[in-house]
Amino acid sequence: MTGTAGQMKGRAGRLARLMPSGPNTAARTPFVLLVVLLLAGGLISLLLLNSALNEGSFRLSKLKRETTELTDEQQALQRDVDGNSEPDALERRARELGMVPGGSPAFLEPDGRVRGVPERATAQPYPTAVPEPGAGTTGSAGPASPSGSASPSSPALPPATPSTLPNTPPPTSSGR
């Protein structure tokens, strides 16, 4: 048995040399803790960075959606403005407000002379229904007058009858 005890001693000696216990083991423990803490800190910082990027992505998609909605609204408003700025719409709105087309204007020259002959603006009848082009026309010369010749001074609008005059009340102020 002394041989086995000597072998154990030899084997234990070799193990003791490979894994020494004592003051060297205490020096490795802080290094291992430092490495574990660095790895855990890196993992936590990666998770925080990933969640911040996801939050930014959600916010970006929300802002893109809002931008699209606001762009659509702006385009719709621009279409309304364009539609109300057309000459026909402006004329119709002016007639609703009781305005009439002006006569021929007169201009003042810098030296005080008047150029042109001023005329008073008078209301002309306004057709309530605009005839469709090509429907009921008598040709390219236009409708003939009762005498058979076209009168150059007559307006292109139909004569004033109660059925063709617009039925709009006079404008009133709202008191604001």
C-alpha positions in Angstrom: 0.0 0.0 0.0 2.8 2.3 0.3 3.2 2.3 -3.5 -0.4 3.4 -4.0 0.0 6.1 -1.4 3.1 7.2 -3.2 1.4 7.1 -6.5 -1.5 9.2 -5.1 1.0 11.5 -3.7 2.6 11.7 -7.1 -0.8 12.1 -8.8 -2.0 14.7 -6.3 1.3 16.5 -6.7 0.8 16.7 -10.4 -2.7 18.0 -9.9 -1.5 20.4 -7.4 1.0 21.7 -9.8 -1.6 22.0 -12.6 -4.3 23.7 -10.4 -2.5 25.4 -7.6 -4.6 26.6 -4.7 -3.6 29.5 -2.7 -2.8 33.1 -3.3 -2.9 32.7 -7.2 -6.5 31.6 -7.2 -7.6 34.8 -5.4 -6.0 36.9 -8.2 -8.0 35.2 -10.9 -11.4 35.8 -9.3 -11.6 39.6 -9.8 -10.5 39.1 -13.5 -13.3 36.6 -14.1 -15.8 38.8 -12.4 -14.6 41.8 -14.5 -15.0 39.8 -17.7 -18.5 38.6 -16.7 -19.5 42.1 -15.8 -18.2 43.5 -19.1 -20.1 40.8 -21.0 -23.3 41.4 -19.1 -22.9 45.2 -19.5 -22.4 44.8 -23.2 -25.4 42.6 -23.5 -27.6 45.0 -21.6 -26.3 48.0 -23.6 -27.1 46.1 -26.9 -30.6 45.4 -25.7 -31.1 49.1 -24.8 -29.7 50.3 -28.1 -32.0 47.8 -30.0 -35.1 49.0 -28.1 -34.2 52.7 -28.8 -33.7 51.9 -32.5 -37.1 50.2 -32.6 -38.8 53.1 -30.9 -37.2 55.5 -33.4 -38.4 53.3 -36.2 -42.0 53.3 -34.9 -41.8 57.1 -34.5 -40.5 57.5 -38.0 -43.3 55.4 -39.6 -45.8 57.4 -37.6 -44.3 60.7 -38.8 -44.3 59.4 -42.4 -48.0 58.5 -42.2 -48.8 62.0 -40.7 -46.8 63.6 -43.5 -48.7 61.7 -46.1 -52.0 62.7 -44.6 -51.0 66.3 -44.4 -49.8 66.3 -48.0 -53.1 64.8 -49.1 -55.0 67.5 -47.2 -52.8 70.3 -48.6 -53.4 69.0 -52.1 -57.1 68.9 -51.6 -57.1 72.5 -50.2 -55.0 73.6 -53.2 -57.5 72.0 -55.6 -60.3 74.0 -53.8 -58.3 77.2 -54.1 -57.6 76.5 -57.7 -61.3 75.8 -58.4 -62.4 79.0 -56.6 -59.8 81.0 -58.5 -61.1 80.1 -62.0 -62.6 83.0 -63.9 -66.0 81.3 -64.1 -66.1 80.7 -60.3 -65.0 84.2 -59.6 -67.7 85.6 -61.9 -70.4 83.4 -60.4 -69.4 84.4 -56.8 -69.3 88.1 -57.8 -72.8 87.9 -59.3 -74.0 86.2 -56.1 -72.7 89.1 -54.1 -74.5 91.5 -56.4 -71.5 92.8 -58.3 -71.8 93.7 -62.0 -69.1 93.8 -64.7 -67.5 97.3 -65.1 -67.9 99.4 -68.2 -65.1 100.7 -70.2 -62.5 102.3 -68.0 -61.0 105.8 -68.2 -57.4 106.4 -67.4 -55.7 109.5 -66.0 -52.5 110.5 -67.7 -49.6 111.9 -65.6 -50.3 115.4 -66.9 -54.0 115.2 -65.7 -55.6 114.4 -69.1 -58.3 111.8 -69.2 -57.9 109.0 -71.7 -61.0 107.1 -72.6 -64.7 107.7 -71.9 -65.9 106.4 -68.5 -69.2 104.6 -68.5 -71.4 103.6 -65.6 -71.5 99.8 -64.9 -74.9 98.3 -65.5 -76.2 94.9 -64.6 -76.7 92.6 -67.6 -78.8 89.5 -67.4 -77.0 86.4 -66.4 -78.1 83.1 -67.8 -79.0 80.5 -65.2 -78.3 77.5 -67.4 -75.3 77.5 -69.7 -76.1 75.7 -72.9 -73.9 72.8 -73.9 -71.6 73.6 -76.8 -72.9 72.2 -80.0 -76.4 71.7 -78.7 -79.0 73.8 -80.4 -76.6 75.9 -82.4 -77.6 77.1 -85.9 -74.1 77.0 -87.3 -70.8 78.7 -86.9 -72.3 82.2 -87.6 -74.3 82.1 -84.4 -78.1 82.7 -83.9 -79.7 85.1 -86.3 -81.5 88.2 -85.1 -85.2 88.7 -85.9 -84.3 91.1 -88.7 -82.1 88.4 -90.3 -78.8 90.2 -89.7 -76.6 89.9 -86.6 -76.3 93.0 -84.6 -72.7 93.7 -83.5 -73.7 95.8 -80.6 -76.1 93.3 -79.0 -74.6 91.2 -76.2 -74.2 87.5 -76.6 -76.4 86.9 -73.5 -80.1 86.2 -73.9 -82.7 88.9 -73.2 -83.6 89.6 -69.6 -86.7 87.7 -68.6 -87.8 86.8 -65.0 -86.9 83.1 -65.7 -83.3 83.9 -66.7 -82.5 86.4 -64.0 -80.7 84.9 -60.9 -82.8 84.7 -57.9 -80.4 85.9 -55.2 -81.1 88.1 -52.3 -79.1 91.3 -51.9 -75.9 91.0 -49.8 -76.2 91.7 -46.1 -73.5 92.3 -43.5 -73.1 89.8 -40.8 -72.4 92.5 -38.1 -69.1 91.1 -37.2 
